[in-house]
Amino acid sequence: MARPKKAIKRQEKLTLYYTKSEFRIVSKLADNHGLSKAEFARMKSLDHHLKTRLTPKEVDIYRKLVGISNNLNQLAHAANVGETLTMKIIEALETINHLTDKLR
């Protein structure tokens, strides 16, 4: 099976030279953004907004938040049915606040 054609074919070439320290910085930044060094340099030079990848710690916090949000949804559903679960809801909200503070 042949490789599919690229939508945008780049035909012009630009060679860049970096010092060793600059190259290490560019390499680290490109890795943090999940891009190749060439793609990072291209996007940065064209003033694109780049988002860094989440750290493993941030991914773990987001997973915990998803689990807590599911629990909170179940508590809200139970409260709508008529059960009184205010302490559990307050505890869940405090945990959410604590985790979101860690992300900031």
Sine and cosine of phi, psi and omega as CSV:
sin_phi,cos_phi,sin_psi,cos_psi,sin_omega,cos_omega
0.00,0.00,0.76,-0.65,-0.05,-1.00
-0.98,0.18,0.44,-0.90,0.05,-1.00
-0.94,0.35,0.68,-0.73,0.02,-1.00
-0.93,0.37,0.50,-0.87,0.01,-1.00
-0.93,0.36,0.60,-0.80,0.05,-1.00
-0.97,0.24,0.58,-0.81,0.02,-1.00
-0.92,0.38,-0.64,0.77,0.00,-1.00
-0.87,-0.49,0.87,-0.50,0.02,-1.00
-0.99,-0.17,0.85,-0.52,0.01,-1.00
-1.00,0.04,0.80,-0.60,-0.07,-1.00
-0.91,-0.42,-0.33,0.94,-0.04,-1.00
-0.99,-0.15,0.55,-0.83,-0.07,-1.00
-0.84,-0.54,0.63,-0.77,0.06,-1.00
-0.76,-0.65,0.83,-0.56,0.01,-1.00
-0.99,-0.13,0.75,-0.66,0.01,-1.00
-0.90,-0.44,0.58,-0.81,0.08,-1.00
-0.88,-0.48,0.72,-0.69,0.01,-1.00
-0.83,-0.56,0.43,-0.90,0.21,-0.98
-0.96,0.28,0.20,-0.98,-0.01,-1.00
-0.88,0.47,-0.65,0.76,-0.01,-1.00
-0.93,0.36,-0.64,0.77,0.05,-1.00
-0.89,0.45,-0.66,0.75,-0.01,-1.00
-0.89,0.45,-0.65,0.76,0.04,-1.00
-0.90,0.44,-0.65,0.76,0.01,-1.00
-0.90,0.45,-0.74,0.67,0.00,-1.00
-0.89,0.46,-0.66,0.75,0.02,-1.00
-0.88,0.47,-0.70,0.71,-0.01,-1.00
-0.91,0.41,-0.70,0.72,0.01,-1.00
-0.89,0.45,-0.67,0.74,0.02,-1.00
-0.89,0.46,-0.67,0.74,0.01,-1.00
-0.91,0.42,-0.66,0.75,0.02,-1.00
-0.89,0.47,-0.48,0.88,0.00,-1.00
-1.00,-0.07,-0.07,1.00,0.01,-1.00
0.96,0.29,0.53,0.85,-0.03,-1.00
-0.83,-0.56,0.33,-0.95,0.16,-0.99
-0.96,0.29,0.29,-0.96,0.01,-1.00
-0.88,0.47,-0.64,0.77,0.00,-1.00
-0.91,0.41,-0.70,0.71,0.00,-1.00
-0.91,0.41,-0.64,0.77,0.04,-1.00
-0.88,0.47,-0.74,0.67,-0.01,-1.00
-0.88,0.47,-0.64,0.77,0.01,-1.00
-0.90,0.44,-0.75,0.66,-0.06,-1.00
-0.92,0.39,-0.64,0.77,0.01,-1.00
-0.91,0.41,-0.66,0.75,-0.03,-1.00
-0.93,0.37,-0.44,0.90,0.03,-1.00
-1.00,-0.06,0.18,0.98,0.10,-0.99
0.89,0.46,0.62,0.79,0.09,-1.00
-0.98,0.18,0.53,-0.85,0.07,-1.00
-0.99,0.15,0.84,-0.55,-0.03,-1.00
-0.94,-0.34,0.65,-0.76,0.05,-1.00
-0.95,-0.30,0.70,-0.72,0.05,-1.00
-0.98,0.20,0.46,-0.89,0.07,-1.00
-0.95,0.31,0.42,-0.91,0.05,-1.00
-0.96,0.28,0.60,-0.80,0.09,-1.00
-0.97,0.25,0.33,-0.94,0.05,-1.00
-0.84,0.54,-0.56,0.83,0.03,-1.00
-0.91,0.41,-0.68,0.74,0.02,-1.00
-0.91,0.40,-0.62,0.79,0.05,-1.00
-0.88,0.47,-0.68,0.74,0.02,-1.00
-0.89,0.46,-0.67,0.74,0.01,-1.00
-0.90,0.43,-0.67,0.75,0.03,-1.00
-0.89,0.46,-0.64,0.77,0.04,-1.00
-0.88,0.47,-0.66,0.75,0.04,-1.00
-0.90,0.44,-0.65,0.76,0.03,-1.00
-0.89,0.46,-0.62,0.78,0.02,-1.00
-0.90,0.44,-0.70,0.72,0.03,-1.00
-0.89,0.46,-0.67,0.74,0.01,-1.00
-0.91,0.41,-0.63,0.78,0.00,-1.00
-0.91,0.42,-0.58,0.82,0.07,-1.00
-0.90,0.43,-0.69,0.72,0.03,-1.00
-0.89,0.45,-0.68,0.74,0.00,-1.00
-0.89,0.45,-0.61,0.79,0.05,-1.00
-0.90,0.45,-0.66,0.75,0.04,-1.00
-0.91,0.42,-0.63,0.77,0.04,-1.00
-0.91,0.42,-0.66,0.75,0.03,-1.00
-0.90,0.45,-0.65,0.76,0.03,-1.00
-0.89,0.46,-0.70,0.72,0.02,-1.00
-0.90,0.44,-0.62,0.79,0.02,-1.00
-0.91,0.41,-0.59,0.81,0.02,-1.00
-0.93,0.38,-0.49,0.87,0.02,-1.00
-0.96,0.28,-0.42,0.91,0.06,-1.00
0.79,-0.61,-0.05,1.00,0.03,-1.00
-0.97,0.24,0.53,-0.85,0.04,-1.00
-0.98,-0.21,0.93,-0.37,-0.07,-1.00
-0.77,-0.64,0.58,0.82,-0.14,-0.99
-0.87,0.50,-0.63,0.78,-0.02,-1.00
-0.90,0.43,-0.67,0.74,0.01,-1.00
-0.91,0.41,-0.62,0.79,0.02,-1.00
-0.91,0.40,-0.69,0.73,0.01,-1.00
-0.89,0.46,-0.66,0.75,0.03,-1.00
-0.89,0.45,-0.67,0.74,0.01,-1.00
-0.90,0.44,-0.67,0.74,0.02,-1.00
-0.91,0.42,-0.62,0.79,0.05,-1.00
-0.90,0.44,-0.64,0.77,0.04,-1.00
-0.90,0.43,-0.67,0.74,0.03,-1.00
-0.88,0.48,-0.72,0.69,0.02,-1.00
-0.87,0.50,-0.65,0.76,0.01,-1.00
-0.90,0.44,-0.70,0.71,-0.01,-1.00
-0.93,0.37,-0.64,0.77,0.00,-1.00
-0.93,0.36,-0.52,0.85,0.09,-1.00
-0.90,0.44,-0.58,0.81,0.03,-1.00
-0.90,0.43,-0.56,0.83,-0.02,-1.00
-0.96,0.29,-0.39,0.92,-0.05,-1.00
-0.98,0.22,0.00,0.00,0.00,0.00
